[in-house]
């Protein structure tokens, strides 16, 4: 008996639905996203932490503010930082007095510099990652870039793609002003891309330059002193992909990713662009907020995987936002001192490079691969206040 028109439509619809499912399945990777390579870079200007107060008050012509200088020196002494790297030099600052005077507009001049400096520093880190990966840059299918130091259209992603000679068909995503969670957020996005696009190879690149917020000290602005004591410049890059091909090797499998916003903590990390540059207002309560909320957020994120409470069975890549933050995480989770050794090393050698720092931490963990096996956690801390969590499996 021939089918009715309605039955024919239903059959066609069923075939179409089946075909769409097959197409979607064919588009997805079979295995999990993995970190295939890591690269890092820093500007050439290095300042020893013990000399930073003298350096900062000299280049800003602020030697007369003796109490503020003493305060900065005390913070630097307790920071557990040995040295930091910066794009800006004394010569650059001398050529831009508007960067020091809070009453003068300086945003355009800052952005003119970061428009090229951010992608160039990112390109140095990306080139190192691509060299380690061992495949041509043209094989990269997706690019995810994160920064707070740039605000242009086209963005740093397009400039970076040009510098690296990526294929014109590369699909780019630009993430702005994610603060100290920028790399974690970018890696979360890259994980989804790699697992939902068969044979995708995603370049993640994050670069930060504190020039966008550099200014002279002023009475009543403790946030400036805190920023000057901790923040620094750097870039990190990773190649992410699933279903390894040829000579590719996996450093970490990306098991699961989550983000949790802690209620009523939006004040903990506030920033906005103004005529005088990027105005960042770190809250002195941030270490306490992290200490009070980190375990609950980890339980929520890791509980479904059966990892809740087994903190010392994991390796840890915690954003080294400062000594107080690392001390708080270690104390609350009752971690053995060696668990945060990689984060403390990066803090000591580079300072807080914002979201870039966690890429340096993962690079350090893979160097210490004998100490970091099995499952681990990457933890980013960003504005919101949000905690970015990714469970990793070390494959080294």
C-alpha positions as CSV (number, residue, x, y, z in Angstrom):
1,X,0.0,0.0,0.0
2,X,1.5,3.4,-1.0
3,X,2.3,5.8,1.8
4,X,0.1,8.8,2.4
5,X,1.5,12.2,1.9
6,X,1.7,12.6,5.7
7,X,3.6,9.3,6.1
8,X,5.9,10.3,3.3
9,X,6.7,13.6,5.0
10,X,7.4,11.8,8.3
11,X,9.7,9.3,6.6
12,X,11.6,12.1,4.9
13,X,11.8,14.0,8.2
14,X,13.1,10.9,9.9
15,X,15.8,10.4,7.3
16,X,16.8,14.1,7.5
17,X,17.0,13.9,11.3
18,X,19.2,10.8,11.0
19,X,21.4,12.4,8.4
20,X,21.8,15.5,10.6
21,X,22.8,13.4,13.6
22,X,25.3,11.5,11.4
23,X,26.8,14.8,10.2
24,X,27.1,16.2,13.7
25,X,28.7,13.0,14.9
26,X,31.2,13.1,12.1
27,X,32.1,16.6,13.0
28,X,33.1,15.7,16.6
29,X,36.4,14.4,17.8
30,X,36.5,10.9,19.2
31,X,38.8,11.6,22.1
32,X,39.3,14.4,24.6
33,X,41.0,17.7,24.0
34,X,44.7,17.6,24.9
35,X,47.5,20.2,25.5
36,X,50.0,19.4,22.7
37,X,52.6,22.1,23.3
38,X,53.4,25.1,25.5
39,X,55.3,28.3,24.8
40,X,56.1,31.3,26.9
41,X,57.8,34.7,26.5
42,X,58.7,37.8,28.5
43,X,59.9,41.3,27.5
44,X,63.6,42.1,27.9
45,X,63.3,44.6,30.7
46,X,63.9,42.8,34.0
47,X,63.7,44.5,37.4
48,X,64.8,42.8,40.7
49,X,62.1,43.0,43.3
50,X,64.4,44.2,46.0
51,X,65.2,47.2,43.8
52,X,61.6,47.9,42.5
53,X,60.6,50.6,45.0
54,X,63.7,52.6,44.2
55,X,63.1,52.1,40.5
56,X,59.4,52.9,40.5
57,X,59.7,56.1,42.6
58,X,62.6,57.3,40.5
59,X,61.0,56.8,37.1
60,X,57.8,58.4,38.3
61,X,59.6,61.4,39.9
62,X,57.9,60.6,43.2
63,X,60.9,60.4,45.6
64,X,59.2,62.9,47.9
65,X,56.4,60.5,48.8
66,X,58.6,58.7,51.4
67,X,55.8,57.0,53.3
68,X,54.3,55.5,50.1
69,X,57.7,54.3,49.0
70,X,58.3,52.7,52.4
71,X,54.9,50.9,52.1
72,X,55.7,49.6,48.6
73,X,59.1,48.4,49.8
74,X,57.5,46.5,52.6
75,X,55.0,44.9,50.3
76,X,57.7,43.9,47.8
77,X,59.8,42.4,50.6
78,X,57.0,40.2,51.7
79,X,55.8,39.3,48.2
80,X,57.9,36.2,47.7
81,X,58.8,37.6,44.3
82,X,62.5,37.8,43.1
83,X,62.1,39.6,39.8
84,X,59.6,40.8,37.2
85,X,59.6,41.6,33.5
86,X,58.1,44.7,31.8
87,X,57.7,46.0,28.3
88,X,58.0,49.6,29.4
89,X,61.5,51.0,30.1
90,X,62.7,54.2,31.7
91,X,63.3,55.6,28.2
92,X,59.7,54.9,27.1
93,X,58.3,56.4,30.3
94,X,60.4,59.5,29.9
95,X,59.0,60.0,26.4
96,X,55.4,59.8,27.7
97,X,54.9,62.1,30.8
98,X,51.2,61.6,30.4
99,X,51.6,58.0,31.6
100,X,52.6,59.3,35.0
101,X,50.3,62.3,35.5
102,X,46.8,61.1,36.5
103,X,45.3,64.4,35.3
104,X,46.4,63.9,31.7
105,X,44.6,61.8,29.1
106,X,46.8,58.9,28.1
107,X,44.6,56.0,26.9
108,X,45.2,56.6,23.2
109,X,49.0,56.7,23.6
110,X,48.9,53.5,25.7
111,X,46.7,51.7,23.1
112,X,48.9,52.9,20.3
113,X,51.8,51.0,21.9
114,X,49.9,47.9,23.0
115,X,48.3,47.6,19.5
116,X,51.6,46.2,18.3
117,X,53.4,45.1,21.5
118,X,50.7,42.7,22.7
119,X,50.5,40.6,19.5
120,X,54.3,40.7,19.1
121,X,54.8,39.3,22.6
122,X,52.0,36.8,22.0
123,X,53.7,35.8,18.7
124,X,57.0,35.0,20.6
125,X,55.2,32.6,22.9
126,X,53.1,31.1,20.1
127,X,56.2,30.6,17.9
128,X,57.8,28.6,20.8
129,X,54.6,26.5,21.1
130,X,54.4,25.8,17.4
131,X,58.1,24.8,17.2
132,X,57.5,22.3,20.0
133,X,54.4,21.0,18.4
134,X,56.4,20.3,15.2
135,X,53.7,21.0,12.6
136,X,53.4,24.0,10.2
137,X,51.6,27.1,11.6
138,X,49.2,26.7,8.6
139,X,47.8,23.6,10.2
140,X,46.2,25.7,13.0
141,X,42.5,25.9,12.4
142,X,41.4,28.1,15.3
143,X,42.9,30.9,17.3
144,X,41.8,32.1,20.8
145,X,43.5,35.2,22.2
146,X,43.1,36.8,25.6
147,X,44.3,40.2,26.9
148,X,43.3,43.2,29.1
149,X,46.0,45.4,27.6
150,X,44.5,46.0,24.2
151,X,41.2,47.3,22.7
152,X,41.2,47.5,19.0
153,X,39.2,46.4,16.0
154,X,40.4,44.3,14.2
155,X,41.9,42.9,17.4
156,X,45.1,41.4,18.5
157,X,43.9,38.0,17.2
158,X,44.1,39.3,13.6
159,X,47.4,40.9,14.0
160,X,48.8,37.7,15.7
161,X,47.4,35.5,12.9
162,X,49.3,37.7,10.4
163,X,52.5,37.7,12.3
164,X,52.5,33.9,12.5
165,X,51.4,33.4,8.9
166,X,48.3,31.5,9.8
167,X,45.9,30.4,7.0
168,X,43.3,33.1,6.1
169,X,40.6,30.5,6.9
170,X,41.7,30.3,10.6
171,X,38.7,30.9,12.9
172,X,39.5,33.5,15.6
173,X,38.0,34.4,19.0
174,X,39.1,37.4,21.0
175,X,38.6,37.5,24.8
176,X,39.0,40.9,26.4
177,X,39.5,41.9,30.1
178,X,39.2,38.5,31.8
179,X,41.9,39.5,34.2
180,X,43.7,36.7,36.1
181,X,41.3,34.1,34.6
182,X,42.0,34.9,31.0
183,X,44.1,31.8,30.1
184,X,41.8,29.5,32.0
185,X,38.8,30.9,30.1
186,X,40.6,30.7,26.8
187,X,41.5,27.1,27.4
188,X,37.9,26.3,28.4
189,X,36.8,27.7,25.0
190,X,39.6,25.8,23.2
191,X,38.6,22.6,24.8
192,X,35.0,22.9,23.5
193,X,36.3,23.8,20.0
194,X,38.7,20.9,19.8
195,X,36.2,18.3,21.0
196,X,33.4,19.6,18.7
197,X,35.5,20.0,15.5
198,X,37.2,16.9,14.2
199,X,40.9,17.5,13.5
200,X,40.8,21.0,14.9
201,X,44.1,22.4,16.2
202,X,43.5,25.4,18.4
203,X,46.2,28.0,19.2
204,X,45.6,29.7,22.6
205,X,47.6,32.8,23.2
206,X,47.4,35.3,26.1
207,X,49.6,38.4,26.6
208,X,49.5,41.1,29.2
209,X,51.4,44.4,29.4
210,X,51.0,46.5,32.6
211,X,51.8,49.6,30.6
212,X,48.1,50.0,30.1
213,X,47.7,50.7,33.8
214,X,51.1,52.2,34.8
215,X,50.9,55.5,36.6
216,X,52.6,57.4,39.4
217,X,51.8,56.8,43.1
218,X,49.4,59.0,44.9
219,X,48.2,59.3,48.4
220,X,44.9,57.6,49.0
221,X,45.5,55.1,46.1
222,X,46.7,52.0,47.8
223,X,45.5,49.9,44.8
224,X,48.2,51.5,42.7
225,X,50.9,50.4,45.2
226,X,49.5,46.9,45.4
227,X,49.5,46.6,41.6
228,X,53.0,47.9,41.3
229,X,54.2,45.4,43.9
230,X,52.8,42.3,42.2
231,X,51.9,42.7,38.5
232,X,54.2,42.0,35.5
233,X,54.3,41.3,31.8
234,X,54.4,38.1,29.9
235,X,52.8,35.9,27.2
236,X,51.9,32.2,27.1
237,X,50.6,30.0,24.3
238,X,49.3,26.4,23.9
239,X,48.3,24.2,21.1
240,X,45.1,22.3,21.9
241,X,43.7,19.3,19.9
242,X,42.0,15.9,20.1
243,X,42.8,12.6,18.3
244,X,46.5,12.9,18.0
245,X,48.1,12.5,14.5
246,X,51.6,11.6,13.4
247,X,54.3,12.7,15.8
248,X,52.0,14.7,18.0
249,X,52.3,14.1,21.8
250,X,50.0,15.0,24.6
251,X,51.1,16.8,27.7
252,X,47.8,17.0,29.5
253,X,44.3,15.6,28.7
254,X,41.6,18.2,29.4
255,X,39.1,16.2,31.4
256,X,36.5,18.7,32.5
257,X,36.1,22.5,32.8
258,X,33.8,24.7,35.0
259,X,33.4,28.2,36.1
260,X,31.8,29.4,39.4
261,X,31.0,33.0,40.3
262,X,31.1,33.7,44.0
263,X,28.0,35.7,45.0
264,X,28.4,39.3,46.2
265,X,32.1,39.6,45.3
266,X,32.0,41.7,42.2
267,X,33.9,44.4,44.1
268,X,36.9,42.1,44.6
269,X,38.6,42.8,41.2
270,X,37.3,45.9,39.3
271,X,38.7,47.5,36.3
272,X,37.6,49.9,33.5
273,X,39.1,51.9,30.7
274,X,39.3,55.6,31.2
275,X,41.0,58.6,29.7
276,X,44.0,57.9,31.9
277,X,44.4,54.2,30.8
278,X,43.1,51.0,32.4
279,X,42.1,51.6,36.0
280,X,42.5,48.5,38.0
281,X,41.2,48.3,41.6
282,X,42.4,45.1,43.4
283,X,40.6,44.6,46.7
284,X,42.7,43.8,49.7
285,X,40.0,41.4,50.7
286,X,40.6,39.1,47.7
287,X,42.9,36.6,49.5
288,X,40.2,36.2,52.2
289,X,37.4,35.8,49.7
290,X,39.4,33.1,47.8
291,X,40.2,31.4,51.1
292,X,36.6,31.3,52.2
293,X,35.2,30.0,48.9
294,X,37.8,28.0,47.1
295,X,37.0,24.6,48.7
296,X,33.2,24.9,48.1
297,X,33.8,25.7,44.5
298,X,36.2,22.8,44.1
299,X,33.7,20.4,45.7
300,X,31.0,21.6,43.3
301,X,33.3,21.2,40.3
302,X,35.1,18.0,41.2
303,X,32.5,16.2,43.2
304,X,30.8,14.6,40.1
305,X,34.2,13.2,39.2
306,X,34.6,11.6,42.6
307,X,37.6,13.8,43.4
308,X,36.1,15.9,46.1
309,X,38.3,16.1,49.2
310,X,41.2,14.1,47.8
311,X,43.2,17.2,47.4
312,X,46.6,15.8,48.0
313,X,46.1,13.0,45.5
314,X,46.1,15.7,42.7
315,X,48.7,18.0,41.2
316,X,47.9,21.7,41.3
317,X,48.3,24.6,38.8
318,X,47.0,27.5,40.8
319,X,47.1,31.0,39.5
320,X,50.0,32.7,41.5
321,X,48.1,35.9,42.1
322,X,50.2,36.6,45.2
323,X,51.7,34.9,48.2
324,X,48.6,35.5,50.3
325,X,46.4,33.7,47.8
326,X,48.7,30.7,47.5
327,X,49.1,30.5,51.3
328,X,45.3,30.6,51.7
329,X,44.6,27.9,49.1
330,X,47.3,25.7,50.7
331,X,45.9,26.2,54.2
332,X,42.3,25.6,53.4
333,X,42.9,22.5,51.3
334,X,45.5,21.3,53.7
335,X,47.9,20.7,50.8
336,X,51.4,19.4,51.2
337,X,53.9,22.2,50.6
338,X,55.2,20.5,47.4
339,X,51.7,20.8,45.8
340,X,52.0,24.5,45.1
341,X,55.8,24.5,44.4
342,X,55.3,25.2,40.6
343,X,52.9,28.1,41.3
344,X,55.3,29.6,43.9
345,X,58.2,29.2,41.5
346,X,56.4,31.2,38.8
347,X,55.4,33.9,41.3
348,X,59.1,34.1,42.4
349,X,60.6,34.3,39.0
350,X,58.0,36.3,37.1
351,X,55.5,37.9,39.5
352,X,51.8,38.0,38.7
353,X,51.4,38.1,34.9
354,X,47.6,38.0,35.3
355,X,45.9,35.2,33.4
356,X,49.2,34.4,31.6
357,X,50.7,33.0,34.8
358,X,48.9,29.7,34.8
359,X,50.4,28.8,31.4
360,X,53.8,29.3,33.0
361,X,52.7,27.1,35.9
362,X,51.6,24.3,33.6
363,X,55.0,24.7,31.8
364,X,56.8,24.3,35.1
365,X,54.7,21.3,36.0
366,X,55.6,19.5,32.9
367,X,59.3,20.2,33.6
368,X,58.7,18.5,37.0
369,X,56.8,15.7,35.5
370,X,58.2,13.1,37.8
371,X,56.5,14.9,40.7
372,X,53.2,15.5,38.9
373,X,51.4,12.4,37.6
374,X,47.8,11.4,37.3
375,X,45.0,13.9,37.7
376,X,45.4,17.5,38.6
377,X,43.5,20.8,38.8
378,X,44.2,24.1,37.0
379,X,42.6,27.0,39.0
380,X,42.2,30.5,37.7
381,X,40.9,33.5,39.7
382,X,39.2,36.3,37.8
383,X,36.8,39.2,38.0
384,X,33.3,38.4,39.2
385,X,34.8,37.0,41.5
386,X,35.0,33.8,39.5
387,X,36.9,30.6,39.9
388,X,37.8,28.8,36.7
389,X,38.5,25.1,37.2
390,X,39.9,22.5,34.8
391,X,40.6,18.9,35.7
392,X,43.7,17.7,33.8
393,X,45.3,14.3,33.3
394,X,49.1,14.4,33.0
395,X,50.2,12.3,30.0
396,X,54.0,13.0,30.2
